[in-house]
């Protein structure tokens, strides 16, 4: 076990060195291009760039190894990582400073040489520190979102002492987020009891408007003196406004179109690999249920044997699933099997961020336990989702029900900013090799 963790640590260190070297070298490229932009034409500029970037890359690796910055495994901002990055940057910049001093590269003037070094320092520092800062912010958001995801948005019926006691008790359980009190007495509307506002509601239409106002209500808690003392479920509404949906769909269409072109060589490579292994179909199409409950075909690179479901529908069993082909296992591990879904996004069947679409067979099983799944039909399913980040692949019905709670949390908090956070966390997990 110790050997495993040691090997994992070495692998992580190599990844961090590679990432930091790429950022550092890119900072040097920005500095030399900036100098060229503000100066007159520089003789033999191409050779100068190659030397500058070569020395920057080599010295960056040496500096990261010497200072041990890569052994500070944390990818997020901390005093330890920052205190080691600063000396590493200084070692690299000292090496670059000697290039014009020794005449290895020639700038039109000493002032431009100094400018190049200053810009290099600033660009390198920003490129190395900012991703760590962003990672720290996203991790904080992960903790906050994860803590909130399991709570139900709740209103408590009534304003008497029993209702107040019920609200306090519900919040202490940690399972409910009490938004306020619900009353049929118009005179109580707008009053504040403790930290909670009293909302007047006289009919179902008023309750629907209140849901939009509060960003979704999961249930209404009813005191024993008012009836059964149970929690009554309420229809959940999509939290994103119409303008947000227009912006989201526009971004989905443009970005998926660009990525289809950019990834076309990778798509071809994956298709050839799948075909060569067993000669079967390259693309696997499966019926899923999407927006407004309409079925559509989701596309993936085939990662399993052609007879994978001869015994009926079966859930993915992870990397050890015996139905996986060798190429398919690699595609799954690196999420490359999902790339054809860019076509689903471009067509409008899916979005980049949403809830993961499910097959009718499993939807029926979920709805037998929790009929609130139908509320998800208000939005497009996604290539990735908030639930996937925290629940991973769903290989049991219990996980499906947990995923539904997370998807409903996403639905009522649906916004462009929420989507950006999910996308950012997903990107960080992919580039750092963290499974989900």
C-alpha positions as semicolon CSV with decimal commas, in nm:
position;residue;x (nm);y (nm);z (nm)
1;X;0,000;0,000;0,000
2;X;0,285;0,239;0,085
3;X;0,445;0,160;-0,251
4;X;0,115;0,242;-0,425
5;X;0,086;0,581;-0,253
6;X;0,452;0,654;-0,328
7;X;0,404;0,577;-0,698
8;X;0,083;0,784;-0,703
9;X;0,273;1,074;-0,544
10;X;0,547;1,054;-0,808
11;X;0,287;1,055;-1,084
12;X;0,113;1,356;-0,934
13;X;0,447;1,538;-0,899
14;X;0,526;1,479;-1,266
15;X;0,185;1,611;-1,369
16;X;0,230;1,927;-1,161
17;X;0,580;1,985;-1,306
18;X;0,443;1,944;-1,659
19;X;0,151;2,182;-1,596
20;X;0,364;2,447;-1,426
21;X;0,631;2,426;-1,696
22;X;0,367;2,475;-1,965
23;X;0,228;2,782;-1,784
24;X;0,576;2,922;-1,721
25;X;0,683;2,876;-2,084
26;X;0,362;3,035;-2,204
27;X;0,438;3,336;-1,981
28;X;0,777;3,366;-2,149
29;X;0,612;3,348;-2,492
30;X;0,377;3,632;-2,395
31;X;0,670;3,846;-2,278
32;X;0,878;3,803;-2,595
33;X;0,575;3,866;-2,818
34;X;0,487;4,179;-2,618
35;X;0,840;4,314;-2,666
36;X;0,816;4,247;-3,037
37;X;0,482;4,427;-3,050
38;X;0,614;4,746;-2,884
39;X;0,949;4,754;-3,069
40;X;1,078;4,785;-3,421
41;X;1,137;4,462;-3,619
42;X;1,399;4,245;-3,444
43;X;1,656;4,070;-3,667
44;X;1,645;3,688;-3,655
45;X;1,341;3,705;-3,426
46;X;1,237;3,340;-3,481
47;X;1,572;3,208;-3,355
48;X;1,552;3,447;-3,063
49;X;1,208;3,314;-2,967
50;X;1,320;2,951;-2,985
51;X;1,623;3,017;-2,762
52;X;1,416;3,222;-2,516
53;X;1,144;2,956;-2,486
54;X;1,394;2,667;-2,475
55;X;1,585;2,820;-2,186
56;X;1,257;2,914;-2,012
57;X;1,127;2,556;-2,034
58;X;1,451;2,388;-1,922
59;X;1,511;2,630;-1,635
60;X;1,147;2,607;-1,527
61;X;1,175;2,230;-1,485
62;X;1,507;2,266;-1,303
63;X;1,367;2,539;-1,077
64;X;1,053;2,341;-0,987
65;X;1,264;2,036;-0,901
66;X;1,524;2,233;-0,701
67;X;1,268;2,427;-0,496
68;X;1,039;2,129;-0,444
69;X;0,732;2,325;-0,551
70;X;0,593;2,018;-0,727
71;X;0,629;1,810;-0,411
72;X;0,383;2,042;-0,239
73;X;0,109;1,823;-0,381
74;X;-0,173;2,067;-0,316
75;X;-0,285;2,225;-0,643
76;X;-0,458;2,507;-0,463
77;X;-0,321;2,825;-0,309
78;X;-0,140;2,784;0,023
79;X;0,156;2,951;0,194
80;X;0,370;2,641;0,134
81;X;0,310;2,626;-0,241
82;X;0,342;3,002;-0,291
83;X;0,663;3,021;-0,086
84;X;0,819;2,759;-0,314
85;X;0,687;2,903;-0,638
86;X;0,850;3,243;-0,580
87;X;1,210;3,110;-0,566
88;X;1,137;2,891;-0,869
89;X;1,026;3,196;-1,068
90;X;1,337;3,389;-0,961
91;X;1,569;3,104;-1,071
92;X;1,409;3,094;-1,415
93;X;1,418;3,472;-1,456
94;X;1,783;3,486;-1,347
95;X;1,869;3,243;-1,627
96;X;1,677;3,450;-1,882
97;X;1,851;3,766;-1,760
98;X;2,190;3,617;-1,855
99;X;2,082;3,560;-2,216
100;X;2,106;3,927;-2,326
101;X;2,396;3,990;-2,086
102;X;2,603;3,712;-2,249
103;X;2,486;3,809;-2,597
104;X;2,300;3,482;-2,660
105;X;1,997;3,686;-2,764
106;X;2,005;4,047;-2,881
107;X;1,736;4,301;-2,799
108;X;1,734;4,636;-2,985
109;X;1,802;4,814;-2,656
110;X;1,876;4,738;-2,286
111;X;1,538;4,893;-2,198
112;X;1,356;4,633;-2,406
113;X;1,557;4,353;-2,242
114;X;1,451;4,478;-1,898
115;X;1,093;4,511;-2,021
116;X;1,099;4,149;-2,142
117;X;1,219;4,024;-1,802
118;X;0,963;4,231;-1,608
119;X;0,674;4,113;-1,827
120;X;0,803;3,756;-1,802
121;X;0,805;3,773;-1,420
122;X;0,453;3,915;-1,402
123;X;0,305;3,681;-1,664
124;X;0,467;3,372;-1,513
125;X;0,357;3,463;-1,161
126;X;-0,002;3,521;-1,270
127;X;-0,017;3,201;-1,478
128;X;0,119;2,990;-1,192
129;X;-0,072;3,148;-0,905
130;X;-0,411;3,223;-1,059
131;X;-0,507;2,859;-1,135
132;X;-0,426;2,773;-0,774
133;X;-0,633;3,065;-0,650
134;X;-0,921;2,963;-0,878
135;X;-0,893;2,608;-0,751
136;X;-0,916;2,734;-0,391
137;X;-1,233;2,930;-0,473
138;X;-1,388;2,632;-0,652
139;X;-1,306;2,398;-0,363
140;X;-1,476;2,638;-0,126
141;X;-1,778;2,643;-0,356
142;X;-1,772;2,262;-0,366
143;X;-1,798;2,247;0,013
144;X;-2,075;2,505;0,023
145;X;-2,274;2,347;-0,258
146;X;-2,227;1,998;-0,120
147;X;-2,348;2,108;0,223
148;X;-2,658;2,269;0,075
149;X;-2,745;1,998;-0,176
150;X;-2,895;1,759;0,077
151;X;-3,131;2,020;0,223
152;X;-3,487;2,071;0,108
153;X;-3,621;2,421;0,054
154;X;-3,912;2,434;0,295
155;X;-4,201;2,652;0,407
156;X;-4,376;2,595;0,738
157;X;-4,754;2,626;0,748
158;X;-4,884;2,862;1,017
159;X;-4,740;3,132;1,241
160;X;-4,828;3,009;1,591
161;X;-4,588;2,873;1,853
162;X;-4,619;2,519;1,721
163;X;-4,521;2,630;1,371
164;X;-4,222;2,826;1,503
165;X;-4,110;2,523;1,706
166;X;-4,147;2,301;1,398
167;X;-3,931;2,540;1,192
168;X;-3,658;2,540;1,456
169;X;-3,671;2,162;1,487
170;X;-3,654;2,116;1,107
171;X;-3,345;2,335;1,076
172;X;-3,171;2,152;1,361
173;X;-3,200;1,822;1,171
174;X;-2,984;1,964;0,892
175;X;-3,222;1,825;0,628
176;X;-3,432;2,138;0,570
177;X;-3,364;2,496;0,463
178;X;-3,659;2,690;0,605
179;X;-3,743;2,978;0,372
180;X;-4,026;3,122;0,578
181;X;-4,379;3,070;0,706
182;X;-4,693;3,023;0,500
183;X;-5,020;3,185;0,610
184;X;-5,378;3,225;0,490
185;X;-5,413;3,547;0,694
186;X;-5,345;3,847;0,469
187;X;-5,276;4,067;0,773
188;X;-4,970;3,855;0,859
189;X;-4,812;3,892;0,514
190;X;-4,463;4,040;0,521
191;X;-4,412;4,008;0,895
192;X;-4,092;3,853;1,028
193;X;-4,082;3,575;1,285
194;X;-3,729;3,517;1,404
195;X;-3,522;3,533;1,085
196;X;-3,802;3,416;0,857
197;X;-4,058;3,611;0,654
198;X;-4,428;3,526;0,656
199;X;-4,574;3,471;0,306
200;X;-4,944;3,500;0,230
201;X;-5,089;3,235;0,000
202;X;-5,458;3,186;-0,070
203;X;-5,458;2,944;-0,365
204;X;-5,244;2,717;-0,586
205;X;-5,162;2,989;-0,840
206;X;-5,028;3,211;-0,562
207;X;-4,815;2,919;-0,442
208;X;-4,675;2,878;-0,795
209;X;-4,572;3,245;-0,808
210;X;-4,416;3,210;-0,464
211;X;-4,205;2,920;-0,590
212;X;-4,061;3,136;-0,868
213;X;-3,996;3,413;-0,620
214;X;-3,811;3,188;-0,376
215;X;-3,625;2,982;-0,638
216;X;-3,813;2,657;-0,576
217;X;-3,989;2,491;-0,284
218;X;-3,939;2,120;-0,212
219;X;-4,202;2,073;0,057
220;X;-4,433;2,237;0,308
221;X;-4,408;2,129;0,672
222;X;-4,746;2,104;0,844
223;X;-4,767;2,114;1,228
224;X;-4,957;1,830;1,394
225;X;-5,223;2,070;1,514
226;X;-5,299;2,164;1,153
227;X;-5,332;1,813;1,016
228;X;-5,108;1,513;0,972
229;X;-4,784;1,676;1,070
230;X;-4,629;1,558;0,744
231;X;-4,422;1,721;0,473
232;X;-4,620;1,791;0,157
233;X;-4,419;1,792;-0,166
234;X;-4,451;2,091;-0,397
235;X;-4,381;2,114;-0,770
236;X;-4,026;2,239;-0,833
237;X;-3,971;2,509;-1,093
238;X;-3,666;2,577;-1,308
239;X;-3,466;2,855;-1,145
240;X;-3,325;3,001;-1,469
241;X;-3,507;3,287;-1,641
242;X;-3,590;3,290;-2,013
243;X;-3,300;3,521;-2,101
244;X;-3,062;3,281;-1,929
245;X;-3,194;2,994;-2,137
246;X;-3,138;3,190;-2,459
247;X;-2,780;3,274;-2,361
248;X;-2,712;2,917;-2,251
249;X;-2,846;2,766;-2,573
250;X;-2,644;3,013;-2,784
251;X;-2,323;2,926;-2,597
252;X;-2,398;2,554;-2,625
253;X;-2,449;2,572;-3,000
254;X;-2,143;2,788;-3,074
255;X;-1,906;2,607;-2,839
256;X;-2,013;2,257;-2,947
257;X;-1,968;2,354;-3,313
258;X;-1,617;2,486;-3,249
259;X;-1,520;2,182;-3,040
260;X;-1,645;1,941;-3,306
261;X;-1,401;2,103;-3,550
262;X;-1,115;2,123;-3,301
263;X;-1,157;1,763;-3,184
264;X;-1,214;1,618;-3,532
265;X;-0,862;1,460;-3,544
266;X;-0,921;1,308;-3,199
267;X;-1,265;1,184;-3,306
268;X;-1,107;1,014;-3,607
269;X;-0,831;0,857;-3,396
270;X;-1,082;0,719;-3,140
271;X;-1,309;0,586;-3,417
272;X;-1,019;0,401;-3,583
273;X;-0,908;0,253;-3,248
274;X;-1,259;0,123;-3,170
275;X;-1,299;-0,022;-3,519
276;X;-0,960;-0,195;-3,524
277;X;-1,013;-0,374;-3,192
278;X;-1,312;-0,591;-3,283
279;X;-1,446;-0,461;-3,614
280;X;-1,781;-0,362;-3,460
281;X;-1,974;-0,034;-3,481
282;X;-1,781;0,274;-3,378
283;X;-2,074;0,474;-3,239
284;X;-2,317;0,342;-2,979
285;X;-2,660;0,506;-2,992
286;X;-2,905;0,459;-2,707
287;X;-3,249;0,602;-2,639
288;X;-3,267;0,848;-2,351
289;X;-3,542;1,080;-2,228
290;X;-3,477;1,453;-2,257
291;X;-3,650;1,787;-2,230
292;X;-4,032;1,777;-2,210
293;X;-4,010;1,399;-2,171
294;X;-3,919;1,348;-2,538
295;X;-3,693;1,054;-2,632
296;X;-3,371;1,110;-2,827
297;X;-3,065;0,907;-2,924
298;X;-2,751;0,979;-2,724
299;X;-2,422;0,910;-2,902
300;X;-2,103;0,766;-2,754
301;X;-1,798;0,583;-2,877
302;X;-1,871;0,216;-2,818
303;X;-1,671;0,104;-2,515
304;X;-1,826;-0,240;-2,452
305;X;-1,864;-0,566;-2,638
306;X;-2,144;-0,577;-2,892
307;X;-2,336;-0,831;-2,679
308;X;-2,298;-0,624;-2,357
309;X;-2,672;-0,614;-2,285
310;X;-2,790;-0,942;-2,431
311;X;-2,936;-1,025;-2,088
312;X;-3,124;-0,694;-2,062
313;X;-3,041;-0,343;-1,936
314;X;-2,741;-0,337;-1,706
315;X;-2,562;-0,049;-1,535
316;X;-2,196;0,030;-1,588
317;X;-1,984;-0,148;-1,328
318;X;-1,676;0,075;-1,330
319;X;-1,328;0,012;-1,471
320;X;-1,351;-0,355;-1,371
321;X;-1,668;-0,416;-1,574
322;X;-1,590;-0,732;-1,776
323;X;-1,795;-0,606;-2,071
324;X;-1,544;-0,328;-2,145
325;X;-1,309;-0,366;-2,438
326;X;-0,944;-0,265;-2,395
327;X;-0,992;0,050;-2,603
328;X;-1,327;0,113;-2,432
329;X;-1,168;0,102;-2,087
330;X;-0,916;0,367;-2,194
331;X;-1,190;0,584;-2,346
332;X;-1,401;0,558;-2,031
333;X;-1,112;0,637;-1,797
334;X;-1,035;0,957;-1,988
335;X;-1,400;1,046;-2,068
336;X;-1,324;1,030;-2,440
337;X;-1,627;0,810;-2,504
338;X;-1,847;1,114;-2,432
339;X;-1,704;1,335;-2,711
340;X;-1,970;1,237;-2,971
341;X;-2,226;1,397;-2,739
342;X;-2,103;1,729;-2,875
343;X;-2,332;1,648;-3,168
344;X;-2,624;1,602;-2,925
345;X;-2,544;1,945;-2,778
346;X;-2,519;2,106;-3,122
347;X;-2,855;1,956;-3,226
348;X;-3,027;2,077;-2,909
349;X;-3,098;1,737;-2,753
350;X;-2,859;1,818;-2,469
351;X;-2,666;2,100;-2,303
352;X;-2,312;2,101;-2,168
353;X;-2,446;2,130;-1,812
354;X;-2,774;1,979;-1,695
355;X;-2,877;1,646;-1,546
356;X;-2,756;1,316;-1,691
357;X;-3,030;1,170;-1,915
358;X;-3,153;0,824;-1,823
359;X;-3,312;0,533;-2,005
360;X;-3,690;0,479;-1,979
361;X;-3,635;0,147;-1,800
362;X;-3,452;0,312;-1,509
363;X;-3,671;0,624;-1,508
364;X;-3,970;0,401;-1,436
365;X;-3,787;0,246;-1,141
366;X;-3,685;0,588;-1,007
367;X;-4,036;0,732;-1,035
368;X;-4,180;0,440;-0,843
369;X;-3,975;0,564;-0,545
370;X;-3,971;0,938;-0,618
371;X;-4,207;1,082;-0,882
372;X;-4,032;1,420;-0,863
373;X;-3,802;1,301;-1,143
374;X;-4,057;1,444;-1,388
375;X;-3,964;1,799;-1,279
376;X;-3,627;1,754;-1,453
377;X;-3,804;1,749;-1,789
378;X;-3,823;2,131;-1,772
379;X;-3,458;2,158;-1,886
380;X;-3,221;1,989;-2,130
381;X;-3,006;1,705;-1,994
382;X;-2,631;1,766;-1,987
383;X;-2,302;1,610;-2,091
384;X;-2,196;1,665;-1,731
385;X;-2,393;1,755;-1,422
386;X;-2,364;1,882;-1,069
387;X;-2,481;1,540;-0,945
388;X;-2,208;1,356;-1,137
389;X;-1,938;1,553;-0,955
390;X;-2,058;1,438;-0,613
391;X;-2,237;1,110;-0,685
392;X;-2,021;0,965;-0,964
393;X;-2,154;0,689;-1,184
394;X;-2,486;0,550;-1,064
395;X;-2,468;0,172;-1,045
396;X;-2,752;0,119;-0,794
397;X;-3,106;0,247;-0,746
398;X;-3,004;0,414;-0,419
399;X;-2,741;0,616;-0,605
400;X;-3,000;0,710;-0,864
401;X;-3,227;0,847;-0,592
402;X;-2,937;1,039;-0,437
403;X;-2,852;1,176;-0,779
404;X;-3,214;1,288;-0,820
405;X;-3,192;1,496;-0,501
406;X;-2,877;1,663;-0,634
407;X;-3,037;1,718;-0,975
408;X;-3,342;1,881;-0,814
409;X;-3,110;2,107;-0,614
410;X;-2,943;2,205;-0,942
411;X;-3,285;2,264;-1,102
412;X;-3,408;2,511;-0,842
413;X;-3,069;2,692;-0,836
414;X;-3,031;2,679;-1,215
415;X;-2,834;2,981;-1,341
416;X;-2,551;3,070;-1,577
417;X;-2,323;3,127;-1,279
418;X;-2,406;2,784;-1,132
419;X;-2,335;2,627;-1,472
420;X;-2,000;2,806;-1,488
421;X;-1,904;2,670;-1,146
422;X;-1,999;2,314;-1,242
423;X;-1,805;2,345;-1,568
424;X;-1,501;2,483;-1,384
425;X;-1,500;2,203;-1,127
426;X;-1,547;1,942;-1,401
427;X;-1,251;2,084;-1,596
428;X;-1,029;2,081;-1,286
429;X;-1,117;1,719;-1,213
430;X;-1,046;1,609;-1,568
431;X;-0,707;1,781;-1,597
432;X;-0,601;1,660;-1,251
433;X;-0,710;1,302;-1,322
434;X;-0,963;1,286;-1,040
435;X;-1,232;1,026;-1,105
436;X;-1,603;1,104;-1,097
